[in-house]
Amino acid sequence: MPIYYFHFQLGSRLILDTEGIALNCPADALERATRLATDLLADLDARPCCRDGAVVVEDEHHQQILRVAMTSIRARRERAQAWFH
């Protein structure tokens, strides 16, 4: 199973995931990155400076394969809240 790394990027700063996790495929990595970004966004609501970050996913060859922007997760959450109100 391939290993995927989930880093957090804020501007030029990159907080590295040095362990990674084995997942079946890139679609699983996207699902995990989205969930991670959603959880981080909830934690970061108190810190507005971090809301423009992103979860950057690299494969086992340390090639970037995905980038999930916190702004896209925030927009999705706001649309969902508007739908239910």
Residue pairs with C-beta under 8 A, 6 or more apart in sequence:
1 22
1 23
1 24
2 22
2 23
2 25
2 59
2 60
3 20
3 21
3 22
3 59
3 60
4 20
4 21
4 22
4 23
4 29
4 32
4 57
4 58
4 59
4 60
4 65
5 16
5 17
5 18
5 19
5 20
5 57
5 58
5 59
5 62
6 17
6 20
6 21
6 29
6 32
6 33
6 36
6 55
6 56
6 57
7 14
7 15
7 16
7 17
7 55
7 56
7 57
7 58
8 14
8 15
8 40
8 53
8 54
8 55
8 56
9 15
9 53
9 54
9 55
9 56
9 67
10 49
10 50
10 52
10 53
11 52
14 56
20 60
21 32
23 29
23 32
26 59
26 65
26 66
29 57
29 65
29 66
30 57
30 66
30 68
33 55
33 57
33 66
33 68
34 68
34 73
36 55
36 68
37 54
37 55
37 68
37 69
37 70
37 73
38 73
38 77
40 50
40 53
40 55
40 70
41 51
41 70
41 73
41 74
41 77
44 50
44 51
44 53
44 70
45 51
50 70
51 70
51 71
51 74
52 69
52 70
52 71
53 69
53 70
54 67
54 68
54 69
54 70
55 66
55 67
55 68
55 70
56 64
56 66
56 67
57 64
57 65
57 66
57 67
57 68
58 64
58 65
59 65
